[in-house]
């Protein structure tokens, strides 16, 4: 916005509006970087820990803020605080998550809304193609049902933290972290990104359709046991 435009706004009695854009699949660290660079925003969160940010958002003690903010473009006026903007994003995500939880397929193996949110974040990072999200959700949900590890690279990357430099190796896949779904069973302890509405929907209503046996056994080197077709049928698919 130019100085002239700002003067015209002041003369009209209106407040200048600025935008901060947060993309789907971004992390909390990305949000903090964007907020820090946002002009005319009151910065109060610089140097704060994740626990302090969660507390500022009014989250219960021990709650991780990752995944708890709704990705979108948010408008703000000069002097608004960064925490006020985050509270808007947090409120929207809480509403979207509650709706997804209420509308979920009740047969899904999630015990809490937080688990649905975590699954949505994994779906978000696994594929950027909207048409694939329902299929990806089906694969991961049914791996949970049969006790198979999720084995998804984005969780490995998240667990690596600063060690990730753009590539992952076999050693990385085999190195245990709290988030490495090649070494842990079930879902990781928290979301790994801010999921979109499409991923929340996919996590709450996965596709029910024929899924290739190869998808369900990705990165599994052993032959399929005779019981596999029955397992696939139990998961809601048709084995062929």
C-alpha distance (Angstrom), angle and dihedral (degrees) to the residues before:
residue distance angle dihedral
X1 . . .
X2 3.80 . .
X3 3.80 125.3 .
X4 3.79 89.5 -111.8
X5 3.81 91.8 54.0
X6 3.80 90.6 49.7
X7 3.81 91.3 50.4
X8 3.79 90.2 50.1
X9 3.81 90.2 51.6
X10 3.79 91.5 49.5
X11 3.78 90.2 49.9
X12 3.80 91.2 51.3
X13 3.80 92.6 49.9
X14 3.81 92.8 -118.3
X15 3.79 125.9 127.5
X16 3.78 120.7 -120.8
X17 3.80 113.4 -110.3
X18 3.80 122.7 -144.5
X19 3.79 129.2 -173.4
X20 3.79 134.8 -135.4
X21 3.80 115.1 -169.0
X22 3.79 122.1 -155.0
X23 3.79 115.2 -175.2
X24 3.78 127.0 -141.5
X25 3.78 112.6 -92.9
X26 3.80 94.2 25.3
X27 3.79 121.0 138.0
X28 3.78 132.0 -126.5
X29 3.80 88.8 -103.7
X30 3.81 89.2 57.4
X31 3.79 90.8 51.5
X32 3.79 92.0 50.6
X33 3.80 90.6 51.5
X34 3.81 92.5 49.9
X35 3.80 92.4 47.8
X36 3.79 91.6 48.7
X37 3.80 90.0 55.1
X38 3.82 95.9 43.0
X39 3.79 111.8 114.8
X40 3.80 122.3 -129.1
X41 3.81 91.6 12.0
X42 3.79 119.3 127.4
X43 3.81 105.6 -119.1
X44 3.80 114.4 -144.6
X45 3.82 102.6 144.4
X46 3.80 102.3 62.7
X47 3.78 109.6 129.3
X48 3.80 93.7 6.6
X49 3.79 118.8 140.3
X50 3.80 122.2 -122.8
X51 3.80 88.8 -106.0
X52 3.81 90.9 53.2
X53 3.80 91.5 48.5
X54 3.81 90.3 50.1
X55 3.80 90.3 50.3
X56 3.81 91.2 49.2
X57 3.80 88.5 53.6
X58 3.79 90.5 52.6
X59 3.79 95.6 -112.0
X60 3.81 119.7 154.1
X61 3.79 115.9 -94.3
X62 3.78 111.5 -83.3
X63 3.81 94.5 25.8
X64 3.80 114.7 133.4
X65 3.84 113.3 -136.4
X66 3.82 93.8 -146.5
X67 3.80 109.7 114.2
X68 3.80 92.9 11.4
X69 3.80 97.9 103.3
X70 3.81 124.0 79.6
X71 3.82 111.7 -126.4
X72 3.80 113.2 -128.0
X73 3.81 142.3 107.1
X74 3.80 110.8 -74.3
X75 3.79 125.3 -161.9
X76 3.78 121.2 -144.6
X77 3.78 139.5 171.8
X78 3.78 127.4 -125.9
X79 3.78 111.6 -77.5
X80 3.81 96.7 24.3
X81 3.81 111.2 135.6
X82 3.77 124.3 -116.7
X83 3.80 90.7 -124.2
X84 3.82 90.8 54.7
X85 3.79 89.4 55.6
X86 3.81 91.8 47.3
X87 3.79 90.8 50.1
X88 3.80 89.2 58.4
X89 3.80 90.4 51.2
X90 3.81 91.1 46.0
X91 3.81 92.7 50.5
X92 3.80 90.6 51.2
X93 3.80 92.7 50.1
X94 3.80 92.4 48.0
X95 3.81 89.1 52.6
X96 3.81 93.4 46.2
X97 3.81 91.6 47.3
X98 3.79 92.7 48.7
X99 3.80 90.7 51.6
X100 3.81 91.8 48.0
X101 3.80 90.5 49.1
X102 3.80 93.3 49.5
X103 3.82 91.8 47.9
X104 3.81 96.8 42.8
X105 3.77 125.1 122.3
X106 3.81 100.0 -96.5
X107 3.81 90.7 -142.9
X108 3.80 91.3 67.1
X109 3.82 115.9 114.9
X110 3.82 95.5 -122.1
X111 3.78 116.5 123.2
X112 3.81 96.9 -170.9
X113 3.81 140.1 19.0
X114 3.80 86.8 -110.4
X115 3.81 90.3 63.9
X116 3.79 90.3 51.7
X117 3.81 88.9 50.7
X118 3.79 91.0 50.3
X119 3.80 91.2 50.8
X120 3.81 90.4 48.7
X121 3.80 90.4 53.4
X122 3.81 91.2 51.6
X123 3.81 91.0 49.4
X124 3.81 89.1 49.4
X125 3.79 92.6 54.8
X126 3.80 95.1 39.9
X127 3.82 95.3 60.3
X128 3.79 137.4 10.7
X129 3.81 91.8 -166.0
X130 3.80 109.9 100.4
X131 3.81 93.5 -153.8
X132 3.81 91.1 57.9
X133 3.79 98.6 51.6
X134 3.79 96.7 84.5
X135 3.81 90.3 50.6
X136 3.80 92.8 47.1
X137 3.81 89.4 49.3
X138 3.81 90.3 52.8
X139 3.79 92.2 52.5
X140 3.80 94.8 48.9
X141 3.80 95.5 41.9
X142 3.77 91.5 52.0
X143 3.77 92.3 47.3
X144 3.81 85.9 57.1
X145 3.79 90.7 49.6
X146 3.78 94.8 54.4
X147 3.79 95.3 40.2
X148 3.79 94.6 -109.5
X149 3.79 119.2 146.2
X150 3.80 114.3 -106.3
X151 3.82 93.0 -128.0
X152 3.79 97.8 -165.2
X153 3.80 122.8 156.8
X154 3.84 98.3 -142.1
X155 3.81 90.0 66.1
X156 3.79 90.1 52.6
X157 3.81 90.5 51.1
X158 3.80 92.0 49.3
X159 3.78 91.9 49.9
X160 3.80 91.3 50.3
X161 3.79 91.5 60.9
X162 3.81 112.4 176.8
X163 3.82 90.5 -0.2
X164 3.80 89.7 74.4
X165 3.81 110.4 96.5
X166 3.79 101.4 169.5
X167 3.79 103.5 -68.5
X168 3.79 136.6 60.7
X169 3.78 126.2 -147.1
X170 3.78 135.5 -155.7
X171 3.79 86.9 -100.1
X172 3.82 89.9 56.0
X173 3.81 90.5 52.2
X174 3.79 90.2 50.9
X175 3.82 96.4 44.6
X176 3.81 110.1 97.2
X177 3.80 119.9 -127.1
X178 3.79 130.3 156.7
X179 3.82 87.9 -100.0
X180 3.81 103.1 39.6
X181 3.80 103.7 112.4
X182 3.80 90.3 -169.5
X183 3.81 88.7 67.6
X184 3.83 103.7 28.0
X185 3.78 129.7 61.7
X186 3.78 121.4 -127.6
X187 3.78 126.6 1.8
X188 3.81 124.9 -21.7
X189 3.82 116.2 -104.4
X190 3.82 96.4 -100.4
X191 3.80 140.5 9.9
X192 3.80 115.7 -78.1
X193 3.82 98.0 -146.8
X194 3.80 144.7 -1.8
X195 3.82 105.3 -77.4
X196 3.78 125.9 -145.2
X197 3.78 125.8 -122.3
X198 3.81 88.2 -103.8
X199 3.80 91.7 57.4
X200 3.81 92.2 46.7
X201 3.80 88.2 53.0
X202 3.81 92.2 47.4
X203 3.80 91.6 49.8
X204 3.81 91.7 50.1
X205 3.81 96.5 41.2
X206 3.83 110.1 26.4
X207 3.77 118.6 -172.8
X208 3.78 117.0 -92.4
X209 3.77 106.0 -150.6
X210 3.77 144.0 106.9
X211 3.79 108.1 -55.7
X212 3.78 121.9 -169.1
X213 3.78 112.6 -104.4
X214 3.80 86.0 -132.0
X215 3.80 91.1 65.1
X216 3.76 92.0 52.9
X217 3.78 92.3 50.1
X218 3.81 99.5 40.6
X219 3.80 111.8 157.5
X220 3.81 92.0 4.4
X221 3.80 108.9 128.5
X222 3.79 99.7 -172.2
X223 3.83 123.4 92.7
X224 3.79 117.6 -98.3
X225 3.81 113.1 -94.6
X226 3.83 118.4 -126.6
X227 3.81 90.8 -108.3
X228 3.83 93.0 61.9
X229 3.84 96.3 93.0
X230 3.81 89.9 54.8
X231 3.79 90.2 48.9
X232 3.80 91.1 51.2
X233 3.81 90.9 51.3
X234 3.81 90.4 49.0
X235 3.78 87.9 55.0
X236 3.78 90.7 57.6
X237 3.81 98.4 -100.7
X238 3.79 132.1 113.9
X239 3.79 113.7 -117.6
X240 3.78 116.6 -142.8
